[in-house]
Every structure is written in structure tokens, then in C-alpha cells.
């Protein structure tokens, strides 16, 4: 049963359309399901496939990749690419190349290329922020770019980020970083990094599990990295769309419209 909002809380038609697209992305099918389709293996089987030795290294590898991505990507111009190539296609090409290299070299190669793919992801996320009218070089916006890694990742054992709720994730992360505008000038704050890594590790683990399928090879490694990039690009686009609408129409009005769209689509 769909929810009807009072007239004062509805958004103009074009804003409602943009918000509906964002809701479809943020509350839509999980990244785990997409990976399972590429690997031809159920999600639970993927989780069990990752070798224990790799699982032991994963948390440290993810934290190192996030720190490397932060130091490399933030502060640069995310929409500047060689030969003025389209930024999305440039990032897709680099992601596929690094995924192919990782897939060809197995799990150790995939772990080694994780800082590269994470940096590419952050640059693409920052490009989405810039397209929505925000400046990724501003610390508060940079923090929101980093938050996309957590917003687009499952929480703990859940397969679908929608199970935890988009706004719940935002509130939890905001509590970790109440002074983003000044706190990120010198680097990532440990608590904020830990909150992001705790969720992003789950998604990276699924990615590695898919690439651990014995016959996956370079081609499928490229496809998995591309799916990884496209998932977070879509989440970033949706997240910064919501933030843009909040700046224009107010957070409460957008939240009410978001909830109505989400509840209506699940009715």
C-alpha cells in the first residue's frame, strides 16, 4: 500500500523523479547478488570460498587501501583525466585493467591491486559529488565521499545495504565525524576510518570471494572490478542527489518524500 504525502511535503515533478531514481539505487538489489551472478555461485558459497589466510589479511588491507585512496584522490581534480577522456569511461577502463591483472594473478594479485581500485572508486565518487554541485576538496564533502564506501556496503552479515537503511547509515557515520569541516584537514580520523572499513571490508570480501572461483581468470576479474565501480558510482550518484535535493527543499521534506517512495515501492 503506497504512502501519500501531504501537499506541503511533496516535491516538484523533476525533483520527485530524481529522488525516485536515487531510492531505486539505494534500496535496490544488493551488490552481493550482482557478484553471485557474475561468478555463477550463490552468495553463501562465495562467503565460504575465501581462504582463511586471506580473511586474516583483509581488514588491514582494506584500511591501507582506504588510507592510500584518501591521500591520493582527495584534493585532486576528480574530473581531470588524460587526453580529456570522459571521466566515467576513463575510470571504467582503469578499473577493468586492474581487475584483469588481479584476476590473472589470483587472490594475492587482487589484494595487491586493492589500493588502486579503491583510489579509482574514490575519484569516481568525488566526480559524482562535483557533478551534484559539491566541492570534493572541501573536507566535509571529502568525508561524504568516503562515507559512500560504507553506505554502499552491507552491514555485518547482511547482504543488502537496504536492510540497514540509507538514512540510518548516514546518521551513524555523522556521529563518528561531528566536525568534518575541521577534523579531516590533516588526515582521516581513526574512528571514522574504522566505521567505514568495518562495512567496506564485507563488500571487498565478497569481491575477493568471487575472484577466488577457480576458473574466474582475467576476463571475469575485469568484469567484477567493473561491477564494483558501477555499484559505488551508482550509490554515489544517488547519495549526492539526495544531498542536493536536501539543500534545495530541506532535509525533512526530502526525507518524507524518500520514505514515501521507499514504502510505496515495497508495498
VENTAUR-V317430 format. One record per pair of residues at least 6 apart in sequence whose C-alpha atoms are under 8 Angstrom apart, sorted by sequence separation. I is the first residue (numbers start at 1). J is the second residue. If there is no record, write none. Layout:
BEGIN
I/J, I/J
END
This chain:
BEGIN
10/16, 36/42, 81/87, 102/108, 103/109, 129/135, 130/136, 135/141, 136/142, 154/160, 155/161, 177/183, 183/189, 210/216, 211/217, 245/251, 246/252, 36/43, 80/87, 102/109, 103/110, 129/136, 134/141, 153/160, 154/161, 246/253, 35/43, 79/87, 101/109, 102/110, 153/161, 246/254, 78/87, 81/90, 101/110, 102/111, 127/136, 136/145, 152/161, 155/164, 211/220, 245/254, 33/43, 36/46, 102/112, 126/136, 151/161, 154/164, 211/221, 32/43, 99/110, 102/113, 129/141, 177/189, 242/254, 211/224, 99/113, 177/191, 210/224, 98/113, 151/166, 176/191, 177/192, 126/142, 129/145, 176/192, 207/224, 98/116, 99/117, 151/169, 98/117, 126/145, 150/169, 151/170, 173/192, 176/195, 125/145, 207/228, 95/117, 173/195, 122/145, 125/148, 147/170, 173/196, 122/146, 95/120, 94/120, 147/173, 91/120, 91/121, 91/124, 88/124, 87/124, 143/180, 87/127, 140/180, 139/180, 140/181, 143/184, 139/181, 156/198, 138/181, 139/182, 156/199, 139/183, 140/184, 155/199, 78/123, 139/184, 150/195, 154/199, 69/115, 73/119, 78/124, 139/185, 150/196, 153/199, 154/200, 156/202, 68/115, 69/116, 72/119, 73/120, 149/196, 150/197, 153/200, 155/202, 74/122, 78/126, 79/127, 152/200, 154/202, 65/114, 66/115, 69/118, 70/119, 73/122, 74/123, 78/127, 147/196, 150/199, 153/202, 154/203, 61/111, 65/115, 69/119, 73/123, 146/196, 149/199, 150/200, 153/203, 64/115, 65/116, 68/119, 69/120, 149/200, 62/114, 66/118, 70/122, 74/126, 54/107, 61/114, 65/118, 66/119, 69/122, 65/119, 75/136, 76/137, 74/136, 75/137, 74/137, 74/142, 152/231, 152/232, 149/232, 152/235, 148/232, 151/235, 148/235, 148/236, 145/236, 148/239, 110/208, 107/208, 107/211, 106/211, 107/212, 128/233, 132/237, 106/212, 125/232, 129/236, 103/211, 117/225, 121/229, 125/233, 128/236, 129/237, 132/240, 124/233, 128/237, 132/241, 106/217, 121/232, 125/236, 129/240, 133/244, 121/233, 125/237, 128/240, 132/244, 103/216, 104/217, 103/217, 104/218, 103/218, 71/187, 102/218, 103/219, 100/217, 101/218, 103/220, 104/221, 70/188, 100/218, 103/221, 99/218, 100/219, 102/221, 103/222, 100/220, 101/221, 67/188, 100/221, 31/153, 99/221, 100/222, 99/222, 98/222, 99/223, 96/221, 97/222, 99/224, 26/152, 96/222, 99/225, 32/159, 66/193, 95/222, 96/223, 98/225, 99/226, 31/159, 32/160, 30/159, 31/160, 96/225, 30/160, 63/193, 95/225, 96/226, 29/160, 30/161, 63/194, 66/197, 95/226, 30/162, 27/161, 28/162, 63/197, 92/226, 95/229, 26/161, 27/162, 62/197, 26/162, 92/229, 27/165, 59/197, 62/200, 27/166, 59/198, 62/201, 26/166, 59/201, 62/204, 58/201, 58/205, 55/205, 50/205, 47/205, 50/208, 47/206, 50/209, 46/206, 49/209, 48/209, 47/209, 50/212, 46/209, 49/212, 46/210, 49/213, 41/210, 32/203, 35/206, 39/210, 31/203, 35/207, 38/210, 39/211, 32/206, 36/210, 39/213, 35/210, 39/216, 39/220, 38/220, 38/223, 38/224, 35/224, 35/227, 34/227, 31/228, 31/231, 25/234, 26/235, 25/235, 26/238, 22/235, 25/238, 26/239, 22/237, 23/238, 22/238, 21/238, 22/239, 19/238, 22/241, 22/242, 19/241, 18/241, 19/242, 19/245, 15/245, 23/258, 27/262, 11/249, 20/258, 23/261, 24/262, 19/258, 23/262, 16/257, 20/261, 11/253, 10/253, 11/254, 9/253, 9/254, 11/257, 9/256, 10/257, 9/257, 5/256, 5/257, 5/260, 4/260, 3/260, 2/260, 3/261, 2/261, 3/263, 2/263, 3/264, 1/263, 2/264, 1/264, 2/265, 2/267, 1/267
END
